[in-house]
C-alpha cells in the first residue's frame, strides 16, 4: 500500500512538473516594447504570447508605472493561447521630464512555474513634437551704426531660442533673403551671417552712403533667420529682421560738379578735376567753371568747409596763387607776365592741387586738380601793328616830301616864262600856270588825306584780323586742353 502511494505520488509530481514545463514554453523573445511619446492614455498594445492556454504566466509590476502589463486568454480557430497586453495608463510625455534625458521606461518581470523570470521593458520613444520658439519679437528691428565692427556679434539667437522637445536637439541656423529684397536692393544677407551656435554677426562692412544708393534713400536691410531642429521630421521657426543703418560723419567733404544734375548722396556728381583759364597779363580772381565747391555729404549736421592749395606745378609759381579759405575762390597776386619777365610766348598750363577739409571731423579729401590754362597773346598781332604804324609814317613822310618838291620846282619857272614870251601871250600862259599851281595845291592835300584814311583803314583791319586770330588760337587751345583732360 505504501509502495503504491509512493509510486502514484511520484507519477503525479513528475507529470505536473512536465506539464508546467510544457505550459510555460513560449517562442516570444521580446524583451523591450517601444511606445511613441505621443501615445494617449488608454491606448492598448497586444503582444502575441504563444503558450498553452491557462498557463501560470504572471507579471510582477513596479510601482507607479505609466503602463499596465498583463496576460489574457485568446481563442481563435479553436486554438487557445495567451497574449501579453500593454495598456497605457499614465502620461508618456518626455518633454516634462526633469532631467530631459529622453529615456522613460518601466521594467517588468514575467514568471511562469519554476522557469527563470523574463525581463520585459516598456520604453517611450521621443517624438519631434515642438517647433523651436524664439522668445522675442518675431519681427525685430535693430539699429547699427555704419562703423559697426565686422565679425562682431549682432544678436545671440542661441540664447533666445527654446525647443521644448526632450531630449534636447541640436538646432541648425541659417540666414536667407527676405521676399523681394534682392530685387529692391535691400538684401541683408550680403552683410550678415550666423554661426552654428546661433550668433548673428556682421560679415561685411556697412557704409551708409553705399547702402542708401542701392536702397532708394533709406538705410534699411532685410533678412530672415531660419532655425531648424535636427530631426528627420524637422520643424522650422523664422525670425524676420530689419536692420537700420545709422549714418555717421565718416565721409570727408567732396568736390561737386555743380553743372551736373546729380544725387550728391550717391556720389554721382563728385569730380576730381576742374578746368580754368586766365590771361597772361591778368591778376586777381580767376574764374573756374564749374566753380570749385566742396560739400559735406553728412546729412545730420552741417560743417564748415575749409580750402587749401597743397601744391602748384611748376613750383616757381607757388607764391603767385592764393585761395580763399572759406569759399575756395582762386586768385593770382601778380600777373604771370611780370613774374616771368615776359619771356613766355605760348600758352601754358599751371596745375593746382586743392584740398577741402571739414572743420568738424578734420577728414581730408583726395586732392582735386585745377588745370589752369594761361593764355599768352600771339606775338604776330603786336608785330603787325607796329609794322603798320612804321609803314604809315614812312608813306606819309614820302608824300609830304613829294609835295614839297612839286611846290619848289614850279615856283622858279614863272619869271622865265614871263620874260621870254610876248606880252600878248604872256598873260594867258601866265594865267594857265597859275591855275595849274592852284590845282596842284588843292589836289595834293586831298590825295594825302585819302592816303592817310586808307592807311588808317588798313591798320584797323589788320588789328581786327590779328585779334580774331588770337581769339581763334585761344579757343583751339582750350578745346585741345579739355579734350586731353577728358581722355585722361
Secondary structure as a PSIPRED ss2 file (coil, helix, strand):
# PSIPRED VFORMAT (PSIPRED V4.0)

   1 X C   1.000  0.000  0.000
   2 X H   0.000  1.000  0.000
   3 X H   0.000  1.000  0.000
   4 X H   0.000  1.000  0.000
   5 X H   0.000  1.000  0.000
   6 X H   0.000  1.000  0.000
   7 X H   0.000  1.000  0.000
   8 X H   0.000  1.000  0.000
   9 X H   0.000  1.000  0.000
  10 X H   0.000  1.000  0.000
  11 X H   0.000  1.000  0.000
  12 X H   0.000  1.000  0.000
  13 X H   0.000  1.000  0.000
  14 X H   0.000  1.000  0.000
  15 X H   0.000  1.000  0.000
  16 X H   0.000  1.000  0.000
  17 X H   0.000  1.000  0.000
  18 X H   0.000  1.000  0.000
  19 X H   0.000  1.000  0.000
  20 X H   0.000  1.000  0.000
  21 X H   0.000  1.000  0.000
  22 X H   0.000  1.000  0.000
  23 X H   0.000  1.000  0.000
  24 X C   1.000  0.000  0.000
  25 X C   1.000  0.000  0.000
  26 X C   1.000  0.000  0.000
  27 X C   1.000  0.000  0.000
  28 X C   1.000  0.000  0.000
  29 X C   1.000  0.000  0.000
  30 X C   1.000  0.000  0.000
  31 X C   1.000  0.000  0.000
  32 X E   0.000  0.000  1.000
  33 X E   0.000  0.000  1.000
  34 X E   0.000  0.000  1.000
  35 X E   0.000  0.000  1.000
  36 X E   0.000  0.000  1.000
  37 X C   1.000  0.000  0.000
  38 X C   1.000  0.000  0.000
  39 X C   1.000  0.000  0.000
  40 X C   1.000  0.000  0.000
  41 X C   1.000  0.000  0.000
  42 X C   1.000  0.000  0.000
  43 X C   1.000  0.000  0.000
  44 X E   0.000  0.000  1.000
  45 X E   0.000  0.000  1.000
  46 X E   0.000  0.000  1.000
  47 X E   0.000  0.000  1.000
  48 X E   0.000  0.000  1.000
  49 X E   0.000  0.000  1.000
  50 X C   1.000  0.000  0.000
  51 X C   1.000  0.000  0.000
  52 X C   1.000  0.000  0.000
  53 X C   1.000  0.000  0.000
  54 X C   1.000  0.000  0.000
  55 X C   1.000  0.000  0.000
  56 X C   1.000  0.000  0.000
  57 X E   0.000  0.000  1.000
  58 X E   0.000  0.000  1.000
  59 X E   0.000  0.000  1.000
  60 X E   0.000  0.000  1.000
  61 X C   1.000  0.000  0.000
  62 X C   1.000  0.000  0.000
  63 X C   1.000  0.000  0.000
  64 X C   1.000  0.000  0.000
  65 X C   1.000  0.000  0.000
  66 X C   1.000  0.000  0.000
  67 X E   0.000  0.000  1.000
  68 X E   0.000  0.000  1.000
  69 X E   0.000  0.000  1.000
  70 X E   0.000  0.000  1.000
  71 X E   0.000  0.000  1.000
  72 X E   0.000  0.000  1.000
  73 X E   0.000  0.000  1.000
  74 X E   0.000  0.000  1.000
  75 X E   0.000  0.000  1.000
  76 X E   0.000  0.000  1.000
  77 X C   1.000  0.000  0.000
  78 X C   1.000  0.000  0.000
  79 X E   0.000  0.000  1.000
  80 X E   0.000  0.000  1.000
  81 X E   0.000  0.000  1.000
  82 X E   0.000  0.000  1.000
  83 X E   0.000  0.000  1.000
  84 X E   0.000  0.000  1.000
  85 X E   0.000  0.000  1.000
  86 X E   0.000  0.000  1.000
  87 X E   0.000  0.000  1.000
  88 X E   0.000  0.000  1.000
  89 X C   1.000  0.000  0.000
  90 X C   1.000  0.000  0.000
  91 X C   1.000  0.000  0.000
  92 X C   1.000  0.000  0.000
  93 X C   1.000  0.000  0.000
  94 X C   1.000  0.000  0.000
  95 X C   1.000  0.000  0.000
  96 X C   1.000  0.000  0.000
  97 X C   1.000  0.000  0.000
  98 X C   1.000  0.000  0.000
  99 X C   1.000  0.000  0.000
 100 X C   1.000  0.000  0.000
 101 X C   1.000  0.000  0.000
 102 X C   1.000  0.000  0.000
 103 X C   1.000  0.000  0.000
 104 X E   0.000  0.000  1.000
 105 X E   0.000  0.000  1.000
 106 X E   0.000  0.000  1.000
 107 X E   0.000  0.000  1.000
 108 X E   0.000  0.000  1.000
 109 X E   0.000  0.000  1.000
 110 X E   0.000  0.000  1.000
 111 X E   0.000  0.000  1.000
 112 X E   0.000  0.000  1.000
 113 X C   1.000  0.000  0.000
 114 X C   1.000  0.000  0.000
 115 X C   1.000  0.000  0.000
 116 X C   1.000  0.000  0.000
 117 X C   1.000  0.000  0.000
 118 X E   0.000  0.000  1.000
 119 X E   0.000  0.000  1.000
 120 X E   0.000  0.000  1.000
 121 X E   0.000  0.000  1.000
 122 X E   0.000  0.000  1.000
 123 X E   0.000  0.000  1.000
 124 X E   0.000  0.000  1.000
 125 X E   0.000  0.000  1.000
 126 X C   1.000  0.000  0.000
 127 X C   1.000  0.000  0.000
 128 X C   1.000  0.000  0.000
 129 X C   1.000  0.000  0.000
 130 X C   1.000  0.000  0.000
 131 X C   1.000  0.000  0.000
 132 X C   1.000  0.000  0.000
 133 X E   0.000  0.000  1.000
 134 X E   0.000  0.000  1.000
 135 X C   1.000  0.000  0.000
 136 X C   1.000  0.000  0.000
 137 X C   1.000  0.000  0.000
 138 X C   1.000  0.000  0.000
 139 X E   0.000  0.000  1.000
 140 X E   0.000  0.000  1.000
 141 X E   0.000  0.000  1.000
 142 X E   0.000  0.000  1.000
 143 X E   0.000  0.000  1.000
 144 X E   0.000  0.000  1.000
 145 X E   0.000  0.000  1.000
 146 X C   1.000  0.000  0.000
 147 X C   1.000  0.000  0.000
 148 X C   1.000  0.000  0.000
 149 X C   1.000  0.000  0.000
 150 X C   1.000  0.000  0.000
 151 X C   1.000  0.000  0.000
 152 X C   1.000  0.000  0.000
 153 X E   0.000  0.000  1.000
 154 X E   0.000  0.000  1.000
 155 X E   0.000  0.000  1.000
 156 X E   0.000  0.000  1.000
 157 X H   0.000  1.000  0.000
 158 X H   0.000  1.000  0.000
 159 X H   0.000  1.000  0.000
 160 X C   1.000  0.000  0.000
 161 X E   0.000  0.000  1.000
 162 X E   0.000  0.000  1.000
 163 X C   1.000  0.000  0.000
 164 X C   1.000  0.000  0.000
 165 X C   1.000  0.000  0.000
 166 X C   1.000  0.000  0.000
 167 X C   1.000  0.000  0.000
 168 X C   1.000  0.000  0.000
 169 X C   1.000  0.000  0.000
 170 X C   1.000  0.000  0.000
 171 X E   0.000  0.000  1.000
 172 X E   0.000  0.000  1.000
 173 X E   0.000  0.000  1.000
 174 X E   0.000  0.000  1.000
 175 X E   0.000  0.000  1.000
 176 X E   0.000  0.000  1.000
 177 X C   1.000  0.000  0.000
 178 X C   1.000  0.000  0.000
 179 X C   1.000  0.000  0.000
 180 X C   1.000  0.000  0.000
 181 X H   0.000  1.000  0.000
 182 X H   0.000  1.000  0.000
 183 X H   0.000  1.000  0.000
 184 X H   0.000  1.000  0.000
 185 X C   1.000  0.000  0.000
 186 X C   1.000  0.000  0.000
 187 X E   0.000  0.000  1.000
 188 X H   0.000  1.000  0.000
 189 X H   0.000  1.000  0.000
 190 X H   0.000  1.000  0.000
 191 X C   1.000  0.000  0.000
 192 X E   0.000  0.000  1.000
 193 X E   0.000  0.000  1.000
 194 X E   0.000  0.000  1.000
 195 X C   1.000  0.000  0.000
 196 X C   1.000  0.000  0.000
 197 X C   1.000  0.000  0.000
 198 X C   1.000  0.000  0.000
 199 X E   0.000  0.000  1.000
 200 X E   0.000  0.000  1.000
 201 X E   0.000  0.000  1.000
 202 X E   0.000  0.000  1.000
 203 X C   1.000  0.000  0.000
 204 X C   1.000  0.000  0.000
 205 X C   1.000  0.000  0.000
 206 X C   1.000  0.000  0.000
 207 X C   1.000  0.000  0.000
 208 X H   0.000  1.000  0.000
 209 X H   0.000  1.000  0.000
 210 X H   0.000  1.000  0.000
 211 X H   0.000  1.000  0.000
 212 X H   0.000  1.000  0.000
 213 X H   0.000  1.000  0.000
 214 X H   0.000  1.000  0.000
 215 X H   0.000  1.000  0.000
 216 X C   1.000  0.000  0.000
 217 X C   1.000  0.000  0.000
 218 X C   1.000  0.000  0.000
 219 X C   1.000  0.000  0.000
 220 X E   0.000  0.000  1.000
 221 X E   0.000  0.000  1.000
 222 X E   0.000  0.000  1.000
 223 X E   0.000  0.000  1.000
 224 X E   0.000  0.000  1.000
 225 X E   0.000  0.000  1.000
 226 X E   0.000  0.000  1.000
 227 X E   0.000  0.000  1.000
 228 X E   0.000  0.000  1.000
 229 X E   0.000  0.000  1.000
 230 X C   1.000  0.000  0.000
 231 X C   1.000  0.000  0.000
 232 X C   1.000  0.000  0.000
 233 X C   1.000  0.000  0.000
 234 X C   1.000  0.000  0.000
 235 X C   1.000  0.000  0.000
 236 X E   0.000  0.000  1.000
 237 X E   0.000  0.000  1.000
 238 X E   0.000  0.000  1.000
 239 X E   0.000  0.000  1.000
 240 X E   0.000  0.000  1.000
 241 X E   0.000  0.000  1.000
 242 X E   0.000  0.000  1.000
 243 X E   0.000  0.000  1.000
 244 X E   0.000  0.000  1.000
 245 X E   0.000  0.000  1.000
 246 X E   0.000  0.000  1.000
 247 X C   1.000  0.000  0.000
 248 X C   1.000  0.000  0.000
 249 X C   1.000  0.000  0.000
 250 X C   1.000  0.000  0.000
 251 X C   1.000  0.000  0.000
 252 X C   1.000  0.000  0.000
 253 X C   1.000  0.000  0.000
 254 X E   0.000  0.000  1.000
 255 X E   0.000  0.000  1.000
 256 X E   0.000  0.000  1.000
 257 X C   1.000  0.000  0.000
 258 X C   1.000  0.000  0.000
 259 X C   1.000  0.000  0.000
 260 X C   1.000  0.000  0.000
 261 X C   1.000  0.000  0.000
 262 X C   1.000  0.000  0.000
 263 X C   1.000  0.000  0.000
 264 X C   1.000  0.000  0.000
 265 X C   1.000  0.000  0.000
 266 X C   1.000  0.000  0.000
 267 X C   1.000  0.000  0.000
 268 X C   1.000  0.000  0.000
 269 X C   1.000  0.000  0.000
 270 X E   0.000  0.000  1.000
 271 X C   1.000  0.000  0.000
 272 X C   1.000  0.000  0.000
 273 X E   0.000  0.000  1.000
 274 X E   0.000  0.000  1.000
 275 X E   0.000  0.000  1.000
 276 X E   0.000  0.000  1.000
 277 X E   0.000  0.000  1.000
 278 X E   0.000  0.000  1.000
 279 X E   0.000  0.000  1.000
 280 X C   1.000  0.000  0.000
 281 X C   1.000  0.000  0.000
 282 X C   1.000  0.000  0.000
 283 X C   1.000  0.000  0.000
 284 X E   0.000  0.000  1.000
 285 X E   0.000  0.000  1.000
 286 X C   1.000  0.000  0.000
 287 X C   1.000  0.000  0.000
 288 X E   0.000  0.000  1.000
 289 X C   1.000  0.000  0.000
 290 X C   1.000  0.000  0.000
 291 X C   1.000  0.000  0.000
 292 X C   1.000  0.000  0.000
 293 X C   1.000  0.000  0.000
 294 X E   0.000  0.000  1.000
 295 X E   0.000  0.000  1.000
 296 X C   1.000  0.000  0.000
 297 X C   1.000  0.000  0.000
 298 X C   1.000  0.000  0.000
 299 X C   1.000  0.000  0.000
 300 X C   1.000  0.000  0.000
 301 X C   1.000  0.000  0.000
 302 X C   1.000  0.000  0.000
 303 X C   1.000  0.000  0.000
 304 X C   1.000  0.000  0.000
 305 X E   0.000  0.000  1.000
 306 X E   0.000  0.000  1.000
 307 X E   0.000  0.000  1.000
 308 X E   0.000  0.000  1.000
 309 X E   0.000  0.000  1.000
 310 X E   0.000  0.000  1.000
 311 X E   0.000  0.000  1.000
 312 X E   0.000  0.000  1.000
 313 X E   0.000  0.000  1.000
 314 X C   1.000  0.000  0.000
 315 X H   0.000  1.000  0.000
 316 X H   0.000  1.000  0.000
 317 X H   0.000  1.000  0.000
 318 X H   0.000  1.000  0.000
 319 X H   0.000  1.000  0.000
 320 X H   0.000  1.000  0.000
 321 X E   0.000  0.000  1.000
 322 X E   0.000  0.000  1.000
 323 X E   0.000  0.000  1.000
 324 X C   1.000  0.000  0.000
 325 X C   1.000  0.000  0.000
 326 X C   1.000  0.000  0.000
 327 X C   1.000  0.000  0.000
 328 X C   1.000  0.000  0.000
 329 X C   1.000  0.000  0.000
 330 X E   0.000  0.000  1.000
 331 X E   0.000  0.000  1.000
 332 X E   0.000  0.000  1.000
 333 X C   1.000  0.000  0.000
 334 X C   1.000  0.000  0.000
 335 X C   1.000  0.000  0.000
 336 X H   0.000  1.000  0.000
 337 X H   0.000  1.000  0.000
 338 X H   0.000  1.000  0.000
 339 X H   0.000  1.000  0.000
 340 X C   1.000  0.000  0.000
 341 X C   1.000  0.000  0.000
 342 X C   1.000  0.000  0.000
 343 X C   1.000  0.000  0.000
 344 X C   1.000  0.000  0.000
 345 X C   1.000  0.000  0.000
 346 X C   1.000  0.000  0.000
 347 X C   1.000  0.000  0.000
 348 X E   0.000  0.000  1.000
 349 X E   0.000  0.000  1.000
 350 X E   0.000  0.000  1.000
 351 X E   0.000  0.000  1.000
 352 X E   0.000  0.000  1.000
 353 X E   0.000  0.000  1.000
 354 X E   0.000  0.000  1.000
 355 X E   0.000  0.000  1.000
 356 X E   0.000  0.000  1.000
 357 X E   0.000  0.000  1.000
 358 X E   0.000  0.000  1.000
 359 X C   1.000  0.000  0.000
 360 X C   1.000  0.000  0.000
 361 X C   1.000  0.000  0.000
 362 X C   1.000  0.000  0.000
 363 X C   1.000  0.000  0.000
 364 X E   0.000  0.000  1.000
 365 X C   1.000  0.000  0.000
 366 X C   1.000  0.000  0.000
 367 X C   1.000  0.000  0.000
 368 X E   0.000  0.000  1.000
 369 X E   0.000  0.000  1.000
 370 X E   0.000  0.000  1.000
 371 X E   0.000  0.000  1.000
 372 X E   0.000  0.000  1.000
 373 X E   0.000  0.000  1.000
 374 X E   0.000  0.000  1.000
 375 X E   0.000  0.000  1.000
 376 X C   1.000  0.000  0.000
 377 X C   1.000  0.000  0.000
 378 X C   1.000  0.000  0.000
 379 X H   0.000  1.000  0.000
 380 X H   0.000  1.000  0.000
 381 X H   0.000  1.000  0.000
 382 X H   0.000  1.000  0.000
 383 X H   0.000  1.000  0.000
 384 X H   0.000  1.000  0.000
 385 X H   0.000  1.000  0.000
 386 X H   0.000  1.000  0.000
 387 X H   0.000  1.000  0.000
 388 X H   0.000  1.000  0.000
 389 X H   0.000  1.000  0.000
 390 X H   0.000  1.000  0.000
 391 X H   0.000  1.000  0.000
 392 X H   0.000  1.000  0.000
 393 X H   0.000  1.000  0.000
 394 X H   0.000  1.000  0.000
 395 X H   0.000  1.000  0.000
 396 X H   0.000  1.000  0.000
 397 X H   0.000  1.000  0.000
 398 X H   0.000  1.000  0.000
 399 X H   0.000  1.000  0.000
 400 X H   0.000  1.000  0.000
 401 X H   0.000  1.000  0.000
 402 X H   0.000  1.000  0.000
 403 X H   0.000  1.000  0.000
 404 X H   0.000  1.000  0.000
 405 X H   0.000  1.000  0.000
 406 X H   0.000  1.000  0.000
 407 X H   0.000  1.000  0.000
 408 X H   0.000  1.000  0.000
 409 X H   0.000  1.000  0.000
 410 X H   0.000  1.000  0.000
 411 X H   0.000  1.000  0.000
 412 X C   1.000  0.000  0.000
 413 X H   0.000  1.000  0.000
 414 X H   0.000  1.000  0.000
 415 X H   0.000  1.000  0.000
 416 X H   0.000  1.000  0.000
 417 X H   0.000  1.000  0.000
 418 X H   0.000  1.000  0.000
 419 X H   0.000  1.000  0.000
 420 X H   0.000  1.000  0.000
 421 X C   1.000  0.000  0.000
 422 X C   1.000  0.000  0.000
 423 X H   0.000  1.000  0.000
 424 X H   0.000  1.000  0.000
 425 X H   0.000  1.000  0.000
 426 X H   0.000  1.000  0.000
 427 X H   0.000  1.000  0.000
 428 X H   0.000  1.000  0.000
 429 X H   0.000  1.000  0.000
 430 X H   0.000  1.000  0.000
 431 X H   0.000  1.000  0.000
 432 X H   0.000  1.000  0.000
 433 X H   0.000  1.000  0.000
 434 X H   0.000  1.000  0.000
 435 X H   0.000  1.000  0.000
 436 X H   0.000  1.000  0.000
 437 X H   0.000  1.000  0.000
 438 X H   0.000  1.000  0.000
 439 X H   0.000  1.000  0.000
 440 X H   0.000  1.000  0.000
 441 X H   0.000  1.000  0.000
 442 X H   0.000  1.000  0.000
 443 X H   0.000  1.000  0.000
 444 X H   0.000  1.000  0.000
 445 X H   0.000  1.000  0.000
 446 X H   0.000  1.000  0.000
 447 X H   0.000  1.000  0.000
 448 X H   0.000  1.000  0.000
 449 X H   0.000  1.000  0.000
 450 X H   0.000  1.000  0.000
 451 X H   0.000  1.000  0.000
 452 X H   0.000  1.000  0.000
 453 X H   0.000  1.000  0.000
 454 X H   0.000  1.000  0.000
 455 X H   0.000  1.000  0.000
 456 X H   0.000  1.000  0.000
 457 X H   0.000  1.000  0.000
 458 X H   0.000  1.000  0.000
 459 X H   0.000  1.000  0.000
 460 X H   0.000  1.000  0.000
 461 X H   0.000  1.000  0.000
 462 X H   0.000  1.000  0.000
 463 X H   0.000  1.000  0.000
 464 X H   0.000  1.000  0.000
 465 X H   0.000  1.000  0.000
 466 X H   0.000  1.000  0.000
 467 X H   0.000  1.000  0.000
 468 X H   0.000  1.000  0.000
 469 X H   0.000  1.000  0.000
 470 X H   0.000  1.000  0.000
 471 X H   0.000  1.000  0.000
 472 X H   0.000  1.000  0.000
 473 X H   0.000  1.000  0.000
 474 X H   0.000  1.000  0.000
 475 X H   0.000  1.000  0.000
 476 X H   0.000  1.000  0.000
 477 X H   0.000  1.000  0.000
 478 X H   0.000  1.000  0.000
 479 X H   0.000  1.000  0.000
 480 X H   0.000  1.000  0.000
 481 X H   0.000  1.000  0.000
 482 X H   0.000  1.000  0.000
 483 X H   0.000  1.000  0.000
 484 X H   0.000  1.000  0.000
 485 X H   0.000  1.000  0.000
 486 X H   0.000  1.000  0.000
 487 X H   0.000  1.000  0.000
 488 X C   1.000  0.000  0.000
